[in-house]
Amino acid sequence: MLDKNVTTTVANLQETLEFILGCLADAFNYGKKVHLTPEIHDDYLPGETFRIAVYLGWIPKPPPLKTGIYLGNYVVTQEYYDDFRRSLPWSYEYAQYFRERFDPESIMEWVQPTPDSHFQKFKDLSDLNEEEIAARVGCHEKTLQRLKLPGYRTQVPILKALAEFMNKRCPTEFGTITFHDLMWRQRED
């Protein structure tokens, strides 16, 4: 039976953040919706950990910036980003491990055409570069660069906005594209 009077040892903030990040990584791994990649350890998991910590009040909400680097749902300075990432050495080590050993093509087949091929074709047909497309879609250019990485999961609102923009800009080629077409999906034969 649960004894509500039992006291527990208190972990420091770094240990707590690394624990949360580890739980998120396990959820990814057990869910098997997408394989863990360097980008997930470098970007997504630290960003979600940061978002949770801000939400719970463990870390103050960063001041709003117009330019910078995305950390979770926030735009922060490079210095702020680097400071936070240093507090998660486990994630950095895992990202490095995956950078050295991960080959997404060797472990899975992707539904064709891939988000990368859709996006490249759209860039070619629209005569727009990634920076221009990002501005019209309302996201950061790096988000569109990550979209091209096998297995990367971009936020659904961004994918919906991109699919809508592709529909309007190139209706002949992309008139029926949906955000589902812009998600990396493992082929299930």
N, C-alpha and C positions, 0 to 999 in steps of 0.2 A: 504494500500500500504506500502511496505517496505521502511522505511526511513533510508538510509545509514549513516546519521549523528547522529543517536541516539547512545549515549554512554551507555555501560552496566557496571555493577559492575564486577570486576575481582575476580575470585575465586583463592584460593591458590592451590598449586600443589596437596596436599592431597585431597582437595574437588574435584578437577578435576579428579583425578585418581579414586576416589570412584564413581563419576558420570559415568565415562566410564565403570567401573566394573558393576555398576547397569544396564546400558544399555545392556551390554553383557548378564547379567543374565536374563533380560527381554526377549532378543532375544531367548535365550534358552527356556525359559518358554513358550513364545508364539509360537515358532516353533514346540514344542512338538515332536521333533525328538528324544529327550532323556530327561528323567526327571532329574531335578536338584538333585544332590547327594552331600554328604560331599566332595567327591574328586573333583568335579567340582568347588566348592567354595574354597577348600583348595589349589588346584593345577592349574587347567586349566584357570579359570577366572583371578586370579592374574597374571599368566604367560602371558596371552594374553594382559592384561592391561599393564604389564611391557614392552612387545614387542612393543606396540603402543607408549608408552611414550619414549622409546629409538628411535624408528623410527622418531618421531616428534621432537626429540632433547631436550625433557624436562628433560631427565635423560641421563647422559653420558653412552655410550656403555661400558659395563664392559670388563676388560681385559680378553683375552682368557685364559682359564684354562683347564687342562687335566682331573682333577678330581674335584668333588664338587657336587653341587645340581643344578638340572635344574630349571630355572626360565624363562618361555617362551622358547625361542630358545637358551638361554645362559646358560653356566655352571658358577655358582657363588659359593662363599664361604658360609658356614652356617651363618656366621655373616651378610654378605650382604643380604642373603635371609631373615633372621629374621628381619633385619632393614626394608626391603621393606614391608614385611608382617605386621609389626607393623603400617605402614602407611595406612593400609586397615582394620581397626577394624571391619567395617561392614561385610566384607567378612568372617572374622574369626568367628564373632558371628553367621552368617548364617550357616557356616560349622558346628559349635557346635550344633546348633539347629537341623540340619539334622542328625548329628551323633546320637543324642538322640532319634529321632523320625522316621527316614527313614528305611523302610523295602521294598526293591525293589520287592521282590517276592509277597508282598501283593497287589501291585498296578498294576502289569502287568505280562503278560506271555511272555517269550522270545522264539524266533525261536530256535528250537533244531536241531542239537546239538549247544550249545552255544560256543562262543570263548574260554571260560574257559575249557570246556570239550575237545575241539580240542587241546588246548595247553597242557593240562594235559596228554592226550593220546600221543601227540608228545614227550613230555618229557620222558614218560615211554618207548616209542619205540626207541628213539634216544640215550638213556643212557647219556644224557647231562643235566646239571643243568641250572638254569635260567641265571646265570652269563656267562656260556659258550655260551648259545644261544644268549644272548644279544651281546656278543663280535662278534659273527659271523654275526649277523643281522645288527650291527652297531648302537645300541641304548644303553641306560642305563638300567641296571637290573630293576630299579624301574618302568620303562615304561612297562616291561613285567609283573610285579606284578600288575600294575594297569589294564592291559588288562583283568585280571581275575575278575575285579569288575563289577557287573551288571550295564549296562548303560554307562560305561566309553568309551569315544571316543578317540581312539589313532590316531595319524597322519597317513594318507594314505600311505606316502612313507615307514613308518616303517612296516605297515601291508603288503604292497607289498613285501618288503624285507623278512619278516617273512614267508609269503606264498611261496615265491620262495625257501627259504631255506628248508621249510618243504617238498616241491615237490622233491627237490634233495636228501635230507637226507633219506626220507621214501617214495619213489615213489609208493609203493604198496598201502599204506594207504592214502597218501596225494597227489597223483599225479594229482588230479583234483582240489585241493583246491585253492581258489582265495582269495584276500584280503577281498572281500565281506563276505566270510564265517567267517572271523575273526572280523567282526563288530557286536556289539550288536544290534539286531533288535527286535523290539516289534512285537509280533504276532498279525496279523490283521485278525480276523475271522469275 
